[in-house]
């Protein structure tokens, strides 16, 4: 569904860019733009909703969003989506104002601004497509995320710091740092630890 919505949005956007770049906008074209904006808005809404579901599934953990390569590239894609949405909103508001005025062919200056907004949306859309291709070749953040869990405990004359790396199902690395609460406390000869699920 996400892919089909993207194809519909970007395909329609390519036609729109070609149409506004090769001819001056007529009143009938402005009216058609309003209908196109409605269909584009529906496809973008589907894109955003399915993108959120897909991102939650691929990222898995909030911390993985900024601590994994996949998460950082996904944040960059999100920034591009915001740029595209703002450009699309500006273009849509322009068509709404033109339709409300019902004053015939738009002046050349206004048409130029509309073309810039559509071009910005198309450029952001193309960049989103490239970044999406990059994401599809990367290890999802949910599989790559290896958080470190740390804890501190006071055991009588000793302070114990525990760090568990790769706190996921599978092999683990556990580091224990045992220090005396004062320089007079001797270091223990050995330390035994047992982990259990809470």
C-alpha positions, 0 to 999 in steps of 0.5 A: 500500500505504501509503495502504491501510494508513493507511485500515485503521488510521485507520478501525478506530481511528475505530470503536474511539474511538466504541465506547469513548466511547459505552459501558462496556467489557464482558469480551467487548469487551476480548476483541475489543480483543485481536483488533483490536490484532493487526490494527492492529499489522499495519497499523501495521507495514506503514505504518512499513515503506512509510513508511520506503521512501517517505521515503528516496525523497522525501528522498534525502539525509540533509542534506535531512532538516533543511535543507529545508521538506519534511524538517522537516515530515517530522520533525514527522510522525515525531514524531507517529507516535512519539506514536501508537505509544506511545499504541497500545502503552499501550492494547495492554498494557492489553488484554493485562493485562485478558485475562490477569486474566480478571476480568470487567468492568474498573473505571471508573478503568481504563476511563478510562485506556484511553479516554485512550490511545485518544483520544491515538492517534486525535488523533495519527492525525488530525494525521498525516493532516493533515501527510501531506496537507501533505507531498503538496503540497510539493516533495520534499526530494530535488528541493529540496536544494541543498547547498553544497560547500566546499574549501580549497587552498594554492597556493604564496603563495595560499590559495584557498577554493572554494564550489560552490552547487547541487552537483547536475546542471545549472547551478552557481555557483562562488565563488573567494576568493583571498588571499595568505598575507601582506600582501606578496603581490600579488593575482592579476589573474585566476584560471582554474579547471577543474572535473573529475569525480573 
